[in-house]
């Protein structure tokens, strides 16, 4: 499956190095390139440094708690390649958004 139209909040996509990078000044959101979700066996995946970014429907990042235990605003988690430790991006509150408030 291909995913198009996600926005990165709290970071930007470094198109030269193909990893998440620091945001540019005064730029709140950065459009993410098309993502290809390719199914496979987990034990055959290469272990590369990455950040497990949550994907939300809106920038509110809140919703009511559903029966699954997740917020109704939460969609899924996507592993984004990174050259920094995941704690770096967690401290910045990095997340992917399906739509902007604009």
C-alpha positions in Angstrom: 0.0 0.0 0.0 1.1 3.5 -0.7 0.5 6.5 1.6 0.5 10.0 0.3 -0.3 13.3 2.0 1.2 12.9 5.5 2.8 15.8 7.2 5.7 15.7 9.7 5.4 17.9 12.8 8.3 18.8 15.0 10.9 17.7 12.3 11.4 17.6 8.6 12.2 15.0 6.0 15.9 15.3 4.9 15.5 14.5 1.2 19.3 14.3 0.7 20.0 11.7 3.4 16.6 10.1 3.4 16.2 10.5 7.2 14.2 12.7 9.5 16.1 15.9 10.4 15.8 19.1 12.4 13.0 21.5 11.4 13.8 24.7 9.5 13.1 27.9 11.5 9.4 29.0 11.3 8.4 25.9 9.4 5.9 23.9 11.5 5.0 21.1 9.1 6.9 19.4 6.4 5.2 17.2 3.7 6.4 13.6 3.7 7.2 11.9 0.4 5.0 8.9 -0.6 5.5 6.0 1.8 5.4 2.4 0.5 4.1 -0.1 3.2 5.6 -3.4 2.1 4.5 -6.4 4.1 7.2 -8.9 5.1 8.5 -11.1 7.9 9.7 -9.1 10.8 12.8 -11.3 11.5 14.0 -10.7 7.9 13.9 -6.9 8.2 17.3 -5.0 8.4 17.8 -3.5 11.9 18.4 0.2 11.0 18.2 3.2 13.4 14.7 4.6 13.3 12.1 6.5 15.2 8.6 5.0 15.8 6.4 8.0 14.8 2.8 8.0 15.7 0.3 9.0 13.0 -2.7 11.1 14.0 -5.7 12.2 12.1 -5.4 15.8 13.2 -2.9 18.0 15.0 -5.0 17.9 18.2 -3.3 14.6 19.1 -6.2 13.8 21.4 -9.5 12.0 21.1 -11.7 9.8 23.1 -10.4 6.5 24.3 -11.8 3.7 22.2 -12.4 0.1 23.2 -9.0 -0.9 21.8 -7.3 1.4 24.3 -6.1 3.9 21.7 -7.2 7.4 21.1 -9.8 7.8 18.3 -7.3 10.3 16.7 -4.5 7.7 16.6 -4.1 5.9 13.3 -0.9 3.8 13.4 2.9 3.9 14.0 5.4 4.3 11.2 9.1 3.7 11.5 11.0 6.6 10.1 14.8 6.3 9.4 16.9 8.4 11.7 20.5 9.2 12.3 19.7 10.4 15.9 18.5 8.4 18.9 14.7 8.0 19.2 14.8 10.0 22.5 15.9 13.0 20.5 12.6 12.9 18.5 10.5 12.0 21.5 11.7 15.2 23.3 10.7 17.2 20.2 7.2 15.7 20.1 7.6 14.5 16.5 4.5 13.0 14.9 2.9 12.4 11.5 -0.4 14.1 10.7 -3.0 13.2 8.1 -4.4 16.7 7.9 -3.4 20.2 9.0 -5.6 22.8 10.7 -5.0 25.5 8.1 
